Amino acid sequence: MFLNSSKWIYVYCCCFLISITVVFAQKQEYSEEFKKEILETCPQCAQDTSVFQKARKDKFHQSHYLFSKNEIDSSYTILTELLSNTHNKEVRKLYILNTIRGRVLLRKKLFDEAKQSFETAIKIGKQYQSPSINNQYALLGQIYFEQLKFSKAAEVFETWKASYVKNEHNNRINLHNLGLCYLHLEQYDKAQENLLESYRLNQKYKDTLGLARSSLDIANLYYQQYKDELAIDYFEKGLGYAKKAHDLEILQNALLNLAVVEENRKDFSKALKYRKEYEKIKDSIWNKDQIWKFAQNDKETARQLNEEQLKAEKKEKIFFIVIALLALILLSFLSYFYLKIRKQHTIIRELNTTKNKLFSILTHDLKTPIHTLKAKLYTILHQPGKNKLHEKQRTSISESYDLAKNTSLLIDNTLHWTLQSQNKLLFHQQKLNLSSIVAQVEYDYIPIIEENKLALHTDIDATIFVFADGNSLKIALRNVLDNAIKFSFTEGIINIKATTENNSCTLKIIDEGVGFDTNNFSRQNFSSTPDTKGSTSTGLGIQLSHELIEKNGGSFEISSVPNKGTTVSITLQTNKT
Amino acid sequence: MTTKIKVLIFEDRAEDALILKETLSQQHIEIAGIASSYTEGIALLNSVDFDIALLDIFVKGKPEGIQFANEIEDDKPFIFITSSIEATVFEEAKDTNPHNYLIKPYNPLELLFAIELAIEKSAAQEGAFSQKIPVHHNDAIFIKKNKALVKIDLKNINYISVDGQYCNMYTDEQPFLLHTSLTQLIKEFPETQFIRANRNLIVNTDKIKIVYPDDNLIVLTNGEKVSLSRRYKAAFFKNYRIFK
């Protein structure tokens, strides 16, 4: 990655003597040592050896990553930010940051600032004897060179040369530059020595462009020393390399140099030939520039258009993605619930069938025979005098009757409860005589009341009518009376009273039995209080009564005091509403 | 002469029919006939006289009771009996306008109450029995006496006289106390059959044996005498031609 990263060192060589300026452009890359240092210092690069692949969050990483990507402005912003942070005291990082900053400034041709950065870098580098420090000398040398301070440049380059590492790819450039310094300083021996070494290195690396430059500069060296033969030889070599290297600028320089040289030699035909070629290239460069400019413009316009289009597309894309995602989520939810519901539906249907079967069993196979049993036991208990029963027989028949009655109520409750919850219960409200309804309910309890020696006092005006459904009202009353009897002590009293007020009638069933603590009482949890015979009920009955009375448009209230008794108040409408 | 209420039963289950029969007889109600199928029912309808019909909705597993209900004369009350309390069953039965429903199992009081309510409803006099108000329906009066429901055909009434705020109804057998006013009864009864003899009495014209206008006296077929006041004499004779 480093190898293609930098293309930014320009070295000028001006041949004063023949008034020709040879522009010498040569790539200056990171030195191996500097690369190593970055790798060692940057945690991101250390993790991922194929460094600079991605722009990571780490600012330090970004500084050299962006630089390597030629985004020097962004890189510079980050570098400045990092360097202005005085907390950043890691010398290596500071060294690297300063170096890169120097390189950025160098590319911007802000030589004084660049120089400052490199000097700082060198100062820091010296502190811990950075292995890549000598490379910074070379860069510093280049700056002096660019500023035409050749003696200073030569001095710095010599410092570099004193500790330079062999086989470094930048060496030939630095040697070349050093040579050029001496050339400018007119120290031809040293110039020749360095330029020739650079030439050799270029040969070694088969760097055609480098060879072209070296040749031309050596030619200039010789030419300045009036060694024309050698100079021409090198100029022609340079021309050859320049042609091979396809670098128009170098080629142009070579041709111009040769044209001037031949002109000076008075070989005008050759000079003219070179000059013409030079002009041709000049034109082609101009053309190339123009074309490149147009192309650049085109490219820019296209890029802008593309960007706008991309932006719009991106927006649209995001919009569609969001919509699609939402739809997908919705769909998956729906299908999930649909499947779930369908599954449940099947189960429910099956359950319903089973339940219906159970119902017919309950209604026909259980309800009727239990009632018949109850009715028959009732008849035995109440048959007139003739065959008086023994006390023992009476008791057991009475108990049987009680059992049959309880079972009958339980069946009825279950049936009503289930039908009520399905809203399938017969419901037909009409004007009903309350005393008559109460008498019908009491009828089934006569044997029990007698057996337990209870006193049942019913005081309901025969002219009181309620607007209710007879069946559900009777079920409710049955449950309430059943409870009152169950929780009454032997020889207890049960009072049933009715009072009317405006359009409502309140029926009170008052017992003097066990009672219960109303604080521990909730609609969902009745029962649990054992009755006077020690058994507990399911609590379904009272709950059902409550619901059925409410369905009739009435209200159902229970008040109780432990060991004093319970009062159930049922309020019903007296008129159709 | 007082008559028992006559009931027509439509029920295929012998056991249930027996329970009905026993319960009804305890309540001094007469069985006009028991049909256990639709055809039997139709035959009974044509041959016997009844006051009310008790129909089991499901006969032999089919809702024949509903079908049978459609054949009953409009002025005759009927009750549907069923062991089901599911609303769907009643949806079908509703169109026949039954006068009441009775849910099996039932106790004697419930049966009696259902019958009473049906009669009250067919006479549009709901709540009458519990208030001892006579129910007038199909040329008869239904009243509750000693917890039993009795029927008195209008033709069997001799006369009705005021007793305090109520009335006493006299037949050949026994008087009945009616918790209603004489004025109310006159309004309800057929105009020509019952005529005011004096301020406190209406008499059944069919039961008049001899009238002594000069003595202001009416002698009834059973020998009882009621006075004919001068005030009502003119109105009384308006309906009769007098041979002197």
Interface residues (C-beta under 8 A of the other chain):
Chain A: T363 H364 K367 T368 H371 T372 K374 A375 S408 L415 H416 L419 N423 K424 L425 L426 F427 H428 Q430 K431 L432 N433 S435 S436 I437 A439 Q440 Y443 D444 A462 T463 F465 N471
Chain B: E15 I19 S83 S84 I85 E86 A87 T88 V89 F90 Y101 I103 K104 P105 N107 P108 L109 E110 F113 E116 L117 E126 G127 S130 Q131
